[in-house]
Amino acid sequence: MERIYDVVVIGSGIAGLFFAQKVAGLMPQGRVAVITKKSETESSTNYAQGGIASVMSSKDSFDAHVADTLTAGAGLCHRRAVETIVRCGPQAIQKLVSIGVGFTSEKGKFDLGREGGHSTNRVVHAADLTGREIERALLNACRKKKNLDIFRDTIGLDLITYEYRGRRRCGGVYAFTQQKREFSSFYAPVTMLATGGIGQVYYNTTNPTIATGDGIAMAFRAGARVANLEFIQFHPTTLYSPGRKPFLISEAVRGEGAILVNSAGVKFMKKYHPQKELAPRDIVARAIDSELKEHGDEFVLLDISHLQGAFIRRRFPNIYKECLRRGIDITKQPIPVVPSAHYCCGGVMTDIYGRTDIEGLLVCGESAFTGMHGANRLASNSLLEAVVMADFAADAAVEFRTTNQFPEIPPAEWWLHSSVIRQKEKVIISYDRLFLRKLMSDFLGIVRSEDRLKMAHERVHMILKSIDSYYLSQPASYAIVELRNMAQIAALIVRSASRRKESRGLHYILDYPRTDDLHWKRDTIIKPPRRKAPGNNIRIRKRKNA
Ligand SMILES: Cc1cc2nc3c(=O)[nH]c(=O)nc-3n(C[C@H](O)[C@H](O)[C@H](O)COP(=O)(O)OP(=O)(O)OC[C@H]3O[C@@H](n4cnc5c(N)ncnc54)[C@H](O)[C@@H]3O)c2cc1C
């Protein structure tokens, strides 16, 4: 099926929805489609607890927020991106409020939380369900737009690209709906990729199942450069609850005074950093990893029970309830926690407007790489970056749309028609998925080594080859599409990590334990192989309604 829009958005997290509602408002005559692979709310955004970092108090300053971000980024932040995003913070918060986001406040003042690496309280939040509140309000705003259609259960497969006056252009996305077994081509002069992170490439992750790196893999296949994919942030404190859905114990719990203790009952953080529990995440995650290895334990304990029960229940209602549901009363006992893959600091190379190497393709949010986070993200800077970028990108999209015609339409790729049959056997795909995730956790986790990287390289390429051999012959399914993308992302992470011969920020390698500013104070950029896009003799499509 062919669908024609002015703008197509892939993803319904904070980046995709903020962008979509703004573009739909700026172009009342234009039509906007949002495609999302599960339900509208299923996204990392929906699970964000802590909040959005922004300078909102007279005791704080832009300079201080910039300085904290640069310190966490360990020398690799792009200063201009950091300064622009930080300065746009207060406006971004006001825009969210005017869309209907209800942040926690008292007497007209936002309650500002404190998180690791921040020199002061600056995290705007909605209790400990900030992401859910943002998703709710943004979806509401999108649903009110008459020129905006949302397609749920629709997975983007690959970008539609073509050559135009010697440059690569994006003309939309091929998509698939598993339930109906229907393929669609969404054609549009502007495509926004906002597909979030890559956490599912790892066995232990805080990310929901949608986070399989689809957008980064699609953009790379289409010809866009990616950068800094070796910098994967591990959240130090995920609830230890084997076999159950991951549940994150927000950094804000440490911000309020929770203490980390090992199985011997020793408070260990003072051994690793002067800021103790409030040290940057990579240091806390490595400290826990080291304690677990030293003591042969499966988890350490995070204790907040010395604070008043009523305060804990009011400040962390969701964490309190979820832990209680799993048999832990956090007002009375410590919480067992482990580190898990949480955030990807790298992604598709973009400017602050989300513009990429490919004309007509914008990327925002966690899939994008602006240089904001450098070698390590400062807590709560990602929602800020996503909303500020989406805001800028909406202006760029409208400008591009008004100065460019409808896309030339390449023929649908032949393999799209190959599989409207239902799948019988899923075992190969689920086996490869599990193998890949275990491999990444074991070989490319918090602490790396040259030997493990070499082994990971061989094994990931074996999986990639095997997927290539059955991708086209198997009936289409979300599982196989995701596995192909996950393997592509794993290969890119291995390549990036193997290139960097130093330890910096989130990349810690035993063979090169020092930071080497002379040779490595630069981004790890990977160029995709040059592949000719179709489009030499393609007609211009006339606009018609979707
Ligand atoms: C548990 C948790 C807590 C967090 N807490 C915080 C916090 O307190 N503060 C902070 O700043 N950051 C936090 N983060 C990080 C932050 O939530 C994310 O970086 C941010 O929400 C990413 O937004 P996004 O719009 O880029 O992607 P997402 O919110 O992940 O949205 C991605 C969307 O793309 C869709 N999608 C993916 N692939 C496809 C495809 N192939 N086709 C169609 N649709 C697709 C998904 O279904 C989803 O709708 C947290 C993350 C997690 C997991």
The ligand as a Gaussian input file, in Angstrom:
#p B3LYP/6-31G(d) Opt

LIG

0 1
 C       13.990000       3.218000      32.548000
 C       14.533000       4.492000      31.960000
 C       14.605000       5.644000      32.721000
 C       15.110000       6.834000      32.184000
 N       15.111000       7.976000      32.943000
 C       15.510000       9.147000      32.371000
 C       15.407000      10.378000      33.086000
 O       14.939000      10.429000      34.209000
 N       15.834000      11.516000      32.458000
 C       16.343000      11.528000      31.195000
 O       16.707000      12.589000      30.669000
 N       16.434000      10.364000      30.512000
 C       16.017000       9.192000      31.042000
 N       16.096000       8.034000      30.327000
 C       16.532000       8.103000      28.925000
 C       15.382000       8.705000      28.113000
 O       14.165000       8.206000      28.600000
 C       15.504000       8.355000      26.641000
 O       16.784000       8.703000      26.176000
 C       14.470000       9.133000      25.836000
 O       13.187000       8.888000      26.357000
 C       14.527000       8.725000      24.388000
 O       13.472000       9.337000      23.724000
 P       13.263000       9.054000      22.193000
 O       12.047000       9.792000      21.788000
 O       14.520000       9.294000      21.472000
 O       13.021000       7.463000      22.110000
 P       11.926000       6.542000      22.809000
 O       11.227000       7.249000      23.887000
 O       12.585000       5.252000      23.154000
 O       10.900000       6.282000      21.628000
 C       11.267000       5.489000      20.519000
 C       10.013000       5.197000      19.723000
 O       10.372000       4.618000      18.463000
 C        9.573000       3.475000      18.218000
 N       10.321000       2.600000      17.303000
 C       11.535000       2.038000      17.487000
 N       11.896000       1.358000      16.389000
 C       10.893000       1.502000      15.493000
 C       10.675000       1.039000      14.173000
 N       11.560000       0.257000      13.516000
 N        9.514000       1.366000      13.549000
 C        8.580000       2.128000      14.171000
 N        8.735000       2.605000      15.432000
 C        9.884000       2.287000      16.071000
 C        9.310000       2.909000      19.582000
 O        8.224000       2.020000      19.554000
 C        9.067000       4.207000      20.370000
 O        7.755000       4.657000      20.153000
 C       15.585000       6.845000      30.846000
 C       15.532000       5.673000      30.076000
 C       15.007000       4.507000      30.624000
 C       14.934000       3.261000      29.772000

